[in-house]
Amino acid sequence: MTITEAEITAGARAIAAALRVAPDTVIPFHPPLDGWPYAELHDGKVHYLVRERADVDLIAVYTDLDDFLYQLAEEATSGLARDWELAHRMGSVEDPDFDPRIAWVAKQLQLLNTVNPAWAERFRATVETRFSGLGLHDVDRHPVDS
């Protein structure tokens, strides 16, 4: 499958619109500040790169547009969910043993579901293996409406 910049741009704009963020925050096509990922197209494939000082490292090569857009949505929602968790931090006083990842992952699932319910389910299937000790039962019970 050949992926075009127009397809990526349209997908990134749809993700950004669903999340109410600027499209350029989802994926730039030029090297941004050091340490931030960006995309380049070569022969219809997305090369997902990160530049650190003078070095450019390849994160991954995508041949499937949906896989790449899922990656973008996952990263965008992760940052938004972490910010939300910090602003709504629970625990410490009420329950010092509360795992803040519960709130973060619950919010990320909510945000991914807003973007694409299939991507939310895809992420959900990875939660218990990706986040050691985190149970979906805790994530599902956590309020994220605000």
C-alpha positions as CSV (number, residue, x, y, z in Angstrom):
1,M,0.0,0.0,0.0
2,T,1.3,3.4,-0.9
3,I,0.7,6.1,1.7
4,T,0.5,9.7,0.7
5,E,1.1,12.9,2.7
6,A,-2.4,14.0,1.9
7,E,-3.8,10.8,3.6
8,I,-1.6,11.3,6.6
9,T,-2.6,15.0,6.8
10,A,-6.3,14.2,6.6
11,G,-6.0,11.5,9.2
12,A,-4.0,13.8,11.5
13,R,-6.5,16.5,11.1
14,A,-9.3,14.1,12.0
15,I,-7.5,13.0,15.1
16,A,-6.7,16.6,16.0
17,A,-10.3,17.7,15.5
18,A,-11.6,14.8,17.7
19,L,-9.2,15.8,20.4
20,R,-9.6,19.6,19.9
21,V,-5.8,20.2,19.4
22,A,-3.8,21.7,16.6
23,P,-3.1,19.3,13.7
24,D,0.6,20.1,13.8
25,T,0.8,18.8,17.3
26,V,-0.4,15.3,16.1
27,I,2.4,14.9,13.4
28,P,4.8,17.4,11.8
29,F,6.4,16.6,8.5
30,H,9.6,18.4,9.4
31,P,12.1,18.0,12.2
32,P,10.6,19.9,15.1
33,L,12.5,20.5,18.4
34,D,15.0,17.9,19.4
35,G,13.4,14.8,20.9
36,W,10.1,15.1,19.1
37,P,9.0,12.6,16.4
38,Y,8.1,13.6,12.9
39,A,7.3,11.8,9.6
40,E,8.9,11.5,6.3
41,L,7.6,9.6,3.3
42,H,9.8,7.5,1.2
43,D,8.5,5.2,-1.6
44,G,5.0,5.3,-0.1
45,K,6.1,4.3,3.3
46,V,6.0,6.4,6.5
47,H,9.4,6.7,8.2
48,Y,8.7,7.8,11.8
49,L,11.8,9.5,13.0
50,V,13.1,11.5,16.0
51,R,16.0,13.9,15.9
52,E,18.3,14.4,18.8
53,R,20.9,17.0,18.2
54,A,22.7,15.9,15.0
55,D,21.4,12.3,15.1
56,V,18.2,11.1,13.5
57,D,16.9,7.8,14.7
58,L,14.3,5.7,13.0
59,I,11.4,4.8,15.3
60,A,9.5,2.6,12.8
61,V,8.5,2.3,9.2
62,Y,4.8,2.0,8.4
63,T,3.3,0.5,5.3
64,D,-0.3,0.6,6.6
65,L,-2.0,4.0,7.1
66,D,-4.3,2.8,9.8
67,D,-1.4,1.5,11.9
68,F,0.4,4.8,11.6
69,L,-2.6,6.8,12.4
70,Y,-3.3,4.6,15.4
71,Q,0.3,5.3,16.6
72,L,-0.3,9.0,16.2
73,A,-3.6,8.8,18.1
74,E,-2.1,6.7,20.9
75,E,0.8,9.2,21.4
76,A,-1.5,12.2,21.3
77,T,-4.0,10.8,23.7
78,S,-1.3,9.6,26.0
79,G,0.1,13.1,26.5
80,L,-3.4,14.6,26.9
81,A,-4.4,11.9,29.4
82,R,-1.2,12.4,31.5
83,D,-1.9,16.1,31.6
84,W,-5.5,15.4,32.6
85,E,-4.4,13.0,35.3
86,L,-2.0,15.6,36.8
87,A,-4.8,18.2,36.8
88,H,-7.2,15.8,38.5
89,R,-4.8,13.9,40.6
90,M,-6.4,11.8,43.3
91,G,-4.8,9.9,46.1
92,S,-1.9,11.0,48.2
93,V,-4.2,12.5,50.9
94,E,-7.3,10.2,50.5
95,D,-5.4,7.1,49.4
96,P,-1.6,7.2,49.2
97,D,-1.6,3.8,47.5
98,F,-3.7,5.0,44.6
99,D,-1.9,4.2,41.3
100,P,-2.1,7.4,39.1
101,R,-1.8,5.2,36.0
102,I,-5.4,4.2,36.5
103,A,-6.6,7.7,35.9
104,W,-4.2,8.2,33.0
105,V,-5.2,5.0,31.2
106,A,-8.9,5.6,31.9
107,K,-8.7,9.0,30.3
108,Q,-6.6,7.8,27.4
109,L,-9.2,5.1,26.6
110,Q,-11.9,7.7,26.7
111,L,-10.0,10.0,24.4
112,L,-9.1,7.2,22.0
113,N,-12.7,6.1,21.9
114,T,-13.6,9.7,20.8
115,V,-11.1,9.4,18.0
116,N,-11.8,5.9,16.9
117,P,-13.6,3.2,19.0
118,A,-11.6,0.4,17.2
119,W,-8.4,2.1,18.3
120,A,-9.6,2.3,21.9
121,E,-10.3,-1.4,21.9
122,R,-6.9,-2.1,20.3
123,F,-5.2,-0.1,23.1
124,R,-7.5,-1.6,25.7
125,A,-6.3,-5.1,24.7
126,T,-2.7,-4.1,25.6
127,V,-3.3,-2.3,29.0
128,E,-2.7,-5.2,31.4
129,T,0.5,-6.3,29.6
130,R,1.8,-2.8,29.0
131,F,1.2,-1.4,32.5
132,S,2.4,-4.0,34.9
133,G,0.0,-4.5,37.9
134,L,-2.7,-2.4,36.4
135,G,-6.1,-4.1,36.1
136,L,-8.8,-3.1,33.6
137,H,-11.4,-3.4,36.4
138,D,-9.8,-0.5,38.1
139,V,-9.5,1.5,34.9
140,D,-13.1,0.9,33.9
141,R,-14.4,2.1,37.3
142,H,-12.4,5.3,37.3
143,P,-14.4,8.5,36.5
144,V,-13.1,10.6,33.6
145,D,-16.0,12.8,32.7
146,S,-14.4,16.1,33.6
